[in-house]
Amino acid sequence: MIDRRSFLAGTGAGLATLLGDRSSITAALGRLAPVTGEGAARALKDEYLLTPGLLYLNHGSIGTIPRAVMDEHVRYLRQCETNPHLHMWGDLWVEAIARTRAAAAGMLHCEPDEVALTHNTTEAFNVLAQGLPLGAGDEVLFSSLNHPSASAAWVYYAPRRGYTVRRFDVPLDDITGLTVAGVVAMHEREIRPNTRVLVFPHVDNIVGLRHPTRELAAMAKRRGVRFVAVDIAQSLGMLPVDVTVEDADFYGASPHKWVQAPKGQGVLVVRRRVRDLLDPLWVRRQRSTMPKTAEVFEDYSTRDLPAVLALGDAIAFQQKFGEQAKERRLLEIMGWFRERVDGTPSLAWRSARHPALASS
């Protein structure tokens, strides 16, 4: 007896047949190239569905999905409804979902088995706040630049689990003069012997400070902090994120922002070295039958699989721009604004000026 997936692969149809006609996304990817200047950027306007004349500047909160990615999402939805049982409970899309996970891992420069496909950054930090081995005497530390979605879960679970939460203020009037060493020192001064978790955003949503993740993680571990968790909701898709180099323990992201994925798609990176120390938030099966990878943290029952597949297409769309080329272009735009602010007496630049701490 041969199953459907093996039959399709054996006939040469394989993944392409399982996903159907992919001409829309294939054509779009063929048109895209690294954006090296204003002209190339303007040429992208037809790739989106934004109202003509609308200048959309809200990707740090809720991005807009490319036309081709939306077409794929809709097509997956239609395909699913031709036989919901087969698509939702069968193994027809197993390879396609694995491809999405591999695409996310490639964007983050980590291993696929370290990636959980979640719903958003808020979920990622809820998993950590209730699932890490913390208790009486332990402290979770973060600054006033930490996003509420990466803060609230710790505050909620702290009295229920016995640990404490401490928030320290970052002086906003001193952001422009910060250096990498200054950011690290600011956090190091706040670490106490009982600090077990350090949380910070890669890029915060108040002043756009790009936190030096690698230096902060190394300092925290040197000072005895057990876990380092990074909120990359504002940076993934805007700036390169290299988990292997930065070497924190956990990363939470919302790809509906700069990755321009379908809404309600998230990513949680759990490094192998800490995976067995974290309990899952969702459970639908016996522990002995759970995955031995980060998939255990997405142990849902029914979920929006068409959107998960479209996340893979959104990542492919963004990656065609090239990480370095995209970062350079976005920082050019930031520099354009900064020059005009500096030349206007009634305005003041309130973000970091040090190149390593700047973001768009």
C-alpha positions in Angstrom: 0.0 0.0 0.0 1.3 3.4 -1.0 0.1 6.7 0.5 -1.1 9.7 -1.5 2.0 11.8 -0.8 4.4 9.0 -1.8 2.4 8.4 -5.0 2.6 12.0 -6.0 6.3 12.3 -5.3 6.9 9.1 -7.2 5.1 10.3 -10.3 7.2 13.5 -10.4 4.4 15.7 -9.3 5.7 16.2 -5.7 5.3 19.4 -3.9 4.3 21.5 -6.9 1.2 19.3 -7.3 0.4 19.4 -3.6 0.4 23.2 -3.7 -1.3 23.6 -7.1 -0.6 26.3 -9.6 2.0 28.7 -8.2 2.3 30.9 -11.2 1.4 34.1 -9.3 4.1 33.9 -6.7 6.6 32.5 -9.3 6.0 35.4 -11.6 6.4 37.9 -8.7 9.6 36.4 -7.5 10.9 36.5 -11.1 10.3 40.3 -11.2 11.9 41.1 -7.9 15.5 42.1 -7.3 17.5 43.8 -4.5 16.3 47.4 -4.2 19.2 49.7 -4.6 17.6 53.1 -5.0 14.4 55.1 -5.1 13.5 54.2 -8.7 13.6 50.5 -7.9 11.5 51.1 -4.8 8.9 53.0 -6.7 8.6 50.2 -9.2 7.3 48.0 -6.4 4.0 49.9 -5.9 2.1 47.6 -8.3 3.1 44.6 -6.2 0.8 45.8 -3.4 -2.9 46.5 -3.0 -2.7 49.8 -1.2 -5.1 52.6 -2.1 -3.6 54.7 -4.9 -2.0 57.8 -3.4 -1.7 56.4 0.1 1.7 56.7 1.6 1.8 53.7 4.1 4.2 54.1 7.0 2.9 51.6 9.5 4.9 48.4 8.9 6.2 48.5 12.5 2.7 47.8 13.7 0.7 46.1 10.9 2.3 45.5 7.5 0.6 45.3 4.1 0.7 41.9 2.3 2.0 41.8 -1.3 -0.5 41.1 -4.0 1.2 37.8 -5.0 1.3 36.5 -1.4 -2.4 37.4 -0.9 -3.2 35.5 -4.1 -1.4 32.4 -2.8 -3.2 32.7 0.6 -6.6 32.9 -1.1 -5.7 30.0 -3.4 -4.6 27.8 -0.4 -7.9 28.6 1.3 -9.9 27.6 -1.8 -7.8 24.4 -2.2 -8.3 23.5 1.5 -12.1 23.7 1.1 -12.1 21.2 -1.8 -11.4 18.6 0.8 -11.0 20.0 4.4 -10.3 16.7 6.0 -7.5 15.8 3.6 -5.8 19.2 3.9 -6.2 19.8 7.6 -5.8 16.3 9.0 -4.0 14.4 6.2 -0.4 14.6 5.3 -0.9 16.5 2.0 0.7 19.7 3.2 3.3 18.3 5.6 6.1 19.0 3.2 4.8 22.5 2.4 4.6 23.4 6.1 8.2 22.1 6.6 9.2 24.4 3.7 7.7 27.4 5.6 9.6 26.4 8.7 12.8 26.1 6.8 12.2 29.5 5.2 11.8 31.1 8.6 14.9 29.3 9.8 16.9 30.6 6.8 15.7 34.1 7.5 16.8 33.8 11.1 20.0 31.9 10.4 19.1 29.1 12.8 18.0 25.4 12.4 14.5 24.5 11.4 14.0 22.4 14.6 14.5 25.6 16.6 11.5 27.3 15.0 7.9 27.2 16.2 5.3 28.7 13.9 3.1 30.7 16.3 0.6 33.5 16.0 2.5 36.6 17.1 5.1 38.0 19.5 2.6 38.2 22.4 2.2 34.4 22.2 5.9 33.9 22.2 6.4 35.8 25.5 3.4 34.1 27.1 5.0 30.7 26.3 8.2 31.9 28.1 6.5 33.6 31.1 4.5 30.5 32.1 6.9 27.8 30.8 10.4 28.7 32.0 11.6 27.1 35.2 11.2 30.1 37.4 10.1 30.4 41.0 10.5 32.1 44.4 13.6 34.4 44.4 14.0 34.6 40.7 13.8 37.9 38.8 12.8 38.9 35.3 14.4 42.2 34.1 13.5 44.5 31.3 13.7 48.2 30.5 11.1 50.9 29.8 11.8 50.4 26.1 10.4 46.8 26.3 7.1 46.5 24.4 3.9 45.8 26.4 3.4 42.6 24.5 6.8 41.3 25.7 6.2 42.6 29.2 2.6 42.0 30.3 2.8 38.2 30.4 5.7 38.3 32.9 3.8 40.7 35.1 0.7 38.5 35.0 2.4 35.2 35.7 4.9 36.5 38.3 2.6 36.4 41.4 1.1 33.1 40.3 4.5 31.4 39.9 6.4 33.2 42.6 9.0 35.1 40.7 9.4 38.9 40.5 9.5 41.4 37.6 11.6 44.6 37.6 11.5 47.3 35.0 14.1 50.0 34.8 13.8 53.4 33.0 15.9 54.4 30.0 16.5 58.1 29.9 15.0 59.2 26.6 16.8 62.5 26.6 20.2 60.7 26.3 19.4 58.3 23.3 21.2 60.3 20.7 24.6 60.0 22.5 24.4 56.3 23.3 27.2 53.9 22.2 27.1 50.1 22.1 29.2 50.0 25.3 26.8 52.5 26.9 23.7 50.3 26.1 25.4 47.2 27.5 26.5 49.1 30.7 23.0 50.5 31.2 21.7 46.9 31.3 24.6 45.5 33.3 24.1 48.0 36.1 20.6 46.7 36.6 21.5 43.0 36.8 21.3 41.5 40.3 22.5 38.1 41.6 18.9 36.8 41.4 18.2 38.0 37.8 17.4 34.9 35.9 15.8 36.4 32.7 16.8 39.4 30.7 14.3 40.6 28.1 14.9 43.4 25.5 13.7 44.4 22.0 16.1 44.1 19.1 14.5 47.4 18.0 12.1 49.2 20.3 9.0 51.0 19.1 9.5 54.2 21.0 12.9 55.6 19.8 13.9 52.9 17.4 17.1 51.9 19.3 18.8 48.9 17.8 19.9 47.0 20.8 23.3 45.2 20.4 22.0 41.7 20.9 25.2 39.8 20.8 27.0 42.1 23.3 24.0 42.1 25.6 23.5 38.4 25.6 27.2 37.8 26.2 27.3 40.2 29.1 24.1 38.7 30.7 25.5 35.2 30.5 28.8 36.4 32.0 26.8 37.9 34.9 24.9 34.7 35.6 21.6 35.4 33.8 20.2 32.1 32.8 17.9 33.1 29.9 18.0 35.9 27.4 14.9 36.6 25.4 14.7 39.1 22.5 11.7 40.7 20.9 12.3 40.9 17.2 8.8 42.0 16.1 10.1 45.4 15.0 13.2 44.2 13.3 12.6 40.9 11.5 12.3 41.7 7.8 13.7 45.3 8.3 17.2 44.4 9.6 19.1 41.1 9.4 18.6 38.9 12.4 21.3 36.2 12.8 20.4 34.0 15.8 23.6 32.0 15.6 25.8 35.1 15.9 23.7 37.0 18.4 23.3 33.9 20.5 20.3 34.7 22.7 18.1 31.9 23.9 14.7 32.9 22.6 13.4 35.2 19.9 9.8 36.2 19.3 8.5 37.8 16.1 5.3 38.9 14.3 5.9 38.5 10.6 2.7 40.4 9.7 4.9 43.5 10.2 8.0 43.9 8.0 7.9 40.4 6.6 4.4 41.4 5.2 2.9 38.0 5.9 -0.8 37.2 6.6 -2.0 38.6 9.9 -1.9 36.2 12.8 1.4 34.5 11.9 4.2 34.5 14.4 7.6 32.9 14.9 9.3 31.7 18.2 12.9 30.6 18.1 13.9 28.3 20.9 17.6 27.3 20.9 18.3 23.6 21.2 20.3 24.2 24.4 17.2 25.4 26.3 14.4 23.6 24.6 13.9 20.9 27.2 13.8 23.5 30.0 10.7 25.2 28.6 7.1 23.8 29.0 4.6 24.3 26.2 1.7 26.6 26.5 -0.6 24.5 24.4 -1.1 20.8 24.8 -3.3 18.4 22.7 -1.4 15.1 23.1 0.4 13.1 25.6 4.0 14.3 26.4 5.5 11.1 25.2 4.1 11.6 21.7 5.0 15.3 21.4 7.6 16.5 18.9 11.2 16.5 20.1 11.7 19.9 18.3 10.4 23.5 18.8 7.2 22.3 17.1 6.1 21.2 20.6 5.4 24.9 21.3 2.8 25.0 18.5 1.0 21.9 19.6 -2.4 23.3 18.4 -5.3 21.3 17.1 -7.0 23.1 14.3 -5.1 26.1 12.9 -5.1 28.3 9.8 -2.7 26.1 7.6 -3.3 28.2 4.4 -1.9 31.3 6.3 1.1 29.2 7.5 1.8 28.3 3.9 1.5 31.9 2.8 4.0 32.9 5.4 6.5 30.9 3.5 5.7 32.8 0.3 5.9 36.1 2.2 9.4 35.2 3.4 10.5 34.2 -0.1 9.1 37.6 -1.4 11.2 39.6 1.2 14.3 37.5 0.7 14.4 38.4 -3.0 15.3 42.0 -1.9 18.4 40.8 -0.2 18.9 41.4 3.5 21.8 43.8 3.1 20.4 45.7 0.2 17.1 46.1 2.0 18.8 47.3 5.2 20.9 49.8 3.2 17.8 51.3 1.5 15.8 51.6 4.7 18.7 53.3 6.5 19.1 55.6 3.5 15.5 56.7 4.0 16.2 57.2 7.8 19.2 59.3 6.9 17.2 61.4 4.6 14.7 62.2 7.4 17.5 62.8 9.9 19.2 65.3 7.6 16.0 67.3 7.3 15.3 67.2 11.0 18.9 68.4 11.7 18.3 71.3 9.3 15.0 72.4 10.9 15.5 74.5 14.0 12.1 73.6 15.4 12.8 69.8 15.3 15.1 67.6 17.3 16.3 64.1 16.4 15.5 61.8 19.3 16.9 58.4 18.1 20.4 57.0 18.2 23.0 58.5 16.0 25.6 55.7 16.4 25.4 53.6 13.2 25.4 50.3 15.1 22.4 51.5 17.2 20.3 53.1 14.4 17.3 51.6 12.7 14.8 52.7 10.2 
